[in-house]
């Protein structure tokens, strides 16, 4: 899920993250150095936001995310 930069705040775990840049080096991906999960990145397609892996969020049920029809609920999801 992509959120605007001003709506993103990393609360814990920052010291466990490593950065990696693929191919062009534009997008900045973060990975947990302990388990390897990809919690978020700064996508090339949305440089003013963050692409967040919702599986890493507290109080979020994956069933709440409908990837096929997300545009219909974009205001609710934000």
CNS distance restraints for C-alpha pairs under 8 A (distance, minus, plus):
assign (resid   1 and name CA) (resid  51 and name CA) 5.45 0.50 0.50
assign (resid   1 and name CA) (resid  52 and name CA) 5.19 0.50 0.50
assign (resid   1 and name CA) (resid  53 and name CA) 6.57 0.50 0.50
assign (resid   1 and name CA) (resid  54 and name CA) 6.74 0.50 0.50
assign (resid   2 and name CA) (resid  46 and name CA) 7.87 0.50 0.50
assign (resid   2 and name CA) (resid  49 and name CA) 6.39 0.50 0.50
assign (resid   2 and name CA) (resid  50 and name CA) 5.40 0.50 0.50
assign (resid   2 and name CA) (resid  51 and name CA) 4.27 0.50 0.50
assign (resid   2 and name CA) (resid  52 and name CA) 6.02 0.50 0.50
assign (resid   3 and name CA) (resid   7 and name CA) 6.28 0.50 0.50
assign (resid   3 and name CA) (resid   8 and name CA) 6.69 0.50 0.50
assign (resid   3 and name CA) (resid  49 and name CA) 5.34 0.50 0.50
assign (resid   3 and name CA) (resid  50 and name CA) 5.40 0.50 0.50
assign (resid   3 and name CA) (resid  51 and name CA) 6.55 0.50 0.50
assign (resid   3 and name CA) (resid  52 and name CA) 7.35 0.50 0.50
assign (resid   3 and name CA) (resid  78 and name CA) 7.35 0.50 0.50
assign (resid   4 and name CA) (resid   8 and name CA) 6.70 0.50 0.50
assign (resid   4 and name CA) (resid  48 and name CA) 6.05 0.50 0.50
assign (resid   4 and name CA) (resid  49 and name CA) 4.06 0.50 0.50
assign (resid   4 and name CA) (resid  50 and name CA) 6.34 0.50 0.50
assign (resid   5 and name CA) (resid  48 and name CA) 5.81 0.50 0.50
assign (resid   5 and name CA) (resid  49 and name CA) 4.36 0.50 0.50
assign (resid   5 and name CA) (resid  50 and name CA) 6.08 0.50 0.50
assign (resid   6 and name CA) (resid  49 and name CA) 7.90 0.50 0.50
assign (resid   8 and name CA) (resid  50 and name CA) 7.21 0.50 0.50
assign (resid  10 and name CA) (resid  14 and name CA) 7.05 0.50 0.50
assign (resid  13 and name CA) (resid  17 and name CA) 6.96 0.50 0.50
assign (resid  16 and name CA) (resid  32 and name CA) 5.63 0.50 0.50
assign (resid  16 and name CA) (resid  33 and name CA) 5.74 0.50 0.50
assign (resid  16 and name CA) (resid  34 and name CA) 7.01 0.50 0.50
assign (resid  17 and name CA) (resid  30 and name CA) 6.05 0.50 0.50
assign (resid  17 and name CA) (resid  31 and name CA) 5.42 0.50 0.50
assign (resid  17 and name CA) (resid  32 and name CA) 4.62 0.50 0.50
assign (resid  17 and name CA) (resid  33 and name CA) 5.75 0.50 0.50
assign (resid  18 and name CA) (resid  30 and name CA) 5.57 0.50 0.50
assign (resid  18 and name CA) (resid  31 and name CA) 5.29 0.50 0.50
assign (resid  18 and name CA) (resid  32 and name CA) 6.27 0.50 0.50
assign (resid  18 and name CA) (resid  33 and name CA) 6.08 0.50 0.50
assign (resid  19 and name CA) (resid  28 and name CA) 6.49 0.50 0.50
assign (resid  19 and name CA) (resid  29 and name CA) 5.53 0.50 0.50
assign (resid  19 and name CA) (resid  30 and name CA) 4.62 0.50 0.50
assign (resid  19 and name CA) (resid  31 and name CA) 6.37 0.50 0.50
assign (resid  20 and name CA) (resid  28 and name CA) 6.05 0.50 0.50
assign (resid  20 and name CA) (resid  29 and name CA) 5.22 0.50 0.50
assign (resid  20 and name CA) (resid  30 and name CA) 6.42 0.50 0.50
assign (resid  20 and name CA) (resid  31 and name CA) 7.72 0.50 0.50
assign (resid  21 and name CA) (resid  25 and name CA) 4.60 0.50 0.50
assign (resid  21 and name CA) (resid  26 and name CA) 6.83 0.50 0.50
assign (resid  21 and name CA) (resid  27 and name CA) 6.03 0.50 0.50
assign (resid  21 and name CA) (resid  28 and name CA) 5.18 0.50 0.50
assign (resid  21 and name CA) (resid  29 and name CA) 6.11 0.50 0.50
assign (resid  22 and name CA) (resid  26 and name CA) 7.79 0.50 0.50
assign (resid  22 and name CA) (resid  27 and name CA) 7.21 0.50 0.50
assign (resid  22 and name CA) (resid  28 and name CA) 7.95 0.50 0.50
assign (resid  26 and name CA) (resid  43 and name CA) 7.75 0.50 0.50
assign (resid  26 and name CA) (resid  44 and name CA) 5.79 0.50 0.50
assign (resid  27 and name CA) (resid  41 and name CA) 7.02 0.50 0.50
assign (resid  27 and name CA) (resid  42 and name CA) 5.48 0.50 0.50
assign (resid  27 and name CA) (resid  43 and name CA) 4.79 0.50 0.50
assign (resid  27 and name CA) (resid  44 and name CA) 4.77 0.50 0.50
assign (resid  28 and name CA) (resid  41 and name CA) 5.56 0.50 0.50
assign (resid  28 and name CA) (resid  42 and name CA) 5.12 0.50 0.50
assign (resid  28 and name CA) (resid  43 and name CA) 6.78 0.50 0.50
assign (resid  29 and name CA) (resid  38 and name CA) 7.41 0.50 0.50
assign (resid  29 and name CA) (resid  40 and name CA) 6.56 0.50 0.50
assign (resid  29 and name CA) (resid  41 and name CA) 4.26 0.50 0.50
assign (resid  29 and name CA) (resid  42 and name CA) 6.43 0.50 0.50
assign (resid  29 and name CA) (resid  43 and name CA) 7.87 0.50 0.50
assign (resid  30 and name CA) (resid  38 and name CA) 5.89 0.50 0.50
assign (resid  30 and name CA) (resid  39 and name CA) 6.55 0.50 0.50
assign (resid  30 and name CA) (resid  40 and name CA) 5.83 0.50 0.50
assign (resid  30 and name CA) (resid  41 and name CA) 5.68 0.50 0.50
assign (resid  31 and name CA) (resid  36 and name CA) 5.54 0.50 0.50
assign (resid  31 and name CA) (resid  37 and name CA) 5.57 0.50 0.50
assign (resid  31 and name CA) (resid  38 and name CA) 4.61 0.50 0.50
assign (resid  31 and name CA) (resid  39 and name CA) 6.53 0.50 0.50
assign (resid  31 and name CA) (resid  40 and name CA) 7.84 0.50 0.50
assign (resid  32 and name CA) (resid  36 and name CA) 4.77 0.50 0.50
assign (resid  32 and name CA) (resid  37 and name CA) 5.46 0.50 0.50
assign (resid  32 and name CA) (resid  38 and name CA) 6.65 0.50 0.50
assign (resid  32 and name CA) (resid  39 and name CA) 7.58 0.50 0.50
assign (resid  38 and name CA) (resid  53 and name CA) 6.99 0.50 0.50
assign (resid  39 and name CA) (resid  52 and name CA) 6.08 0.50 0.50
assign (resid  39 and name CA) (resid  53 and name CA) 5.03 0.50 0.50
assign (resid  39 and name CA) (resid  54 and name CA) 7.86 0.50 0.50
assign (resid  39 and name CA) (resid  55 and name CA) 7.96 0.50 0.50
assign (resid  39 and name CA) (resid  56 and name CA) 5.95 0.50 0.50
assign (resid  40 and name CA) (resid  50 and name CA) 6.54 0.50 0.50
assign (resid  40 and name CA) (resid  51 and name CA) 5.37 0.50 0.50
assign (resid  40 and name CA) (resid  52 and name CA) 4.34 0.50 0.50
assign (resid  40 and name CA) (resid  53 and name CA) 5.71 0.50 0.50
assign (resid  41 and name CA) (resid  50 and name CA) 5.63 0.50 0.50
assign (resid  41 and name CA) (resid  51 and name CA) 5.23 0.50 0.50
assign (resid  41 and name CA) (resid  52 and name CA) 6.73 0.50 0.50
assign (resid  42 and name CA) (resid  46 and name CA) 7.35 0.50 0.50
assign (resid  42 and name CA) (resid  47 and name CA) 6.21 0.50 0.50
assign (resid  42 and name CA) (resid  49 and name CA) 6.39 0.50 0.50
assign (resid  42 and name CA) (resid  50 and name CA) 4.77 0.50 0.50
assign (resid  42 and name CA) (resid  51 and name CA) 6.18 0.50 0.50
assign (resid  43 and name CA) (resid  47 and name CA) 5.77 0.50 0.50
assign (resid  43 and name CA) (resid  49 and name CA) 7.31 0.50 0.50
assign (resid  43 and name CA) (resid  50 and name CA) 6.43 0.50 0.50
assign (resid  43 and name CA) (resid  51 and name CA) 6.27 0.50 0.50
assign (resid  46 and name CA) (resid  50 and name CA) 7.34 0.50 0.50
assign (resid  53 and name CA) (resid  57 and name CA) 7.62 0.50 0.50
assign (resid  54 and name CA) (resid  60 and name CA) 7.09 0.50 0.50
assign (resid  54 and name CA) (resid  62 and name CA) 7.39 0.50 0.50
assign (resid  55 and name CA) (resid  60 and name CA) 7.43 0.50 0.50
assign (resid  55 and name CA) (resid  61 and name CA) 7.93 0.50 0.50
assign (resid  55 and name CA) (resid  62 and name CA) 6.70 0.50 0.50
assign (resid  60 and name CA) (resid  64 and name CA) 7.34 0.50 0.50
assign (resid  61 and name CA) (resid  65 and name CA) 7.60 0.50 0.50
assign (resid  65 and name CA) (resid  70 and name CA) 7.25 0.50 0.50
assign (resid  66 and name CA) (resid  70 and name CA) 5.50 0.50 0.50
assign (resid  69 and name CA) (resid  73 and name CA) 7.45 0.50 0.50
assign (resid  70 and name CA) (resid  74 and name CA) 5.95 0.50 0.50
assign (resid  73 and name CA) (resid  77 and name CA) 6.03 0.50 0.50
assign (resid  74 and name CA) (resid  78 and name CA) 6.18 0.50 0.50
